[in-house]
Amino acid sequence: MECRKIGILGGTFDPIHNAHLLLGEAAREQFGLDRVIYIPNNLQHLKNRTEITPGDIRYQMVKMAISDNPYFTCSRIEIDKEEGTYTVDTINSLKLMYPGDELFLILGGDSVIGIDTWYKADELLKSCTILAAVREEDDLQALDKKRRELNTRFGADIRILTFNRLDISSTEIRQRVKTGRSVRYLMPDECIEFMCIKGLYR
């Protein structure tokens, strides 16, 4: 069987928005990914449970948001676990699910700068290729220095992913909903309708 290239894009997605979708598509296009898997996080080891919308709700919104892209799919691999999980655990599970395929972990450039402080960072950096997402106008000097350092220390394969990042955040969307402002064009219409029906973020 031919080796596939699979992108992994994790996040709280509370809620998912158009910048998340643009990032996945940019990664798919630039690196010829056969699939991009969106994985809503279970962050109970980092945040209070009450601060995050339940996993089922976030998963449903992700599923709606990606439904028109045949290259996108989503996974419950983290939210179905009773306790929080770490990125390295998720990658190891995915390697068992997709034996022989190449995994590409999509991260923001700022996350890559501090990735060597993550849980079992050495194991994580050896287990997959890292795509570090930055805007073309960003200063790449610090990221490139870190990339070379991680390659020397861990043999990490870190590649630069450039994309025209939209200035949208989940925090901003939640605040706009809470204060009765429009979120149209910031996220898919299906997700906006779903939020209204469920009364989310009010």
Summary of the structure (lengths in Angstrom):
residues: 202
radius of gyration: 16.9
end to end distance: 48.7
largest distance: 52.1
contacts: 605
relative contact order: 0.18
helix: 43%
strand: 18%
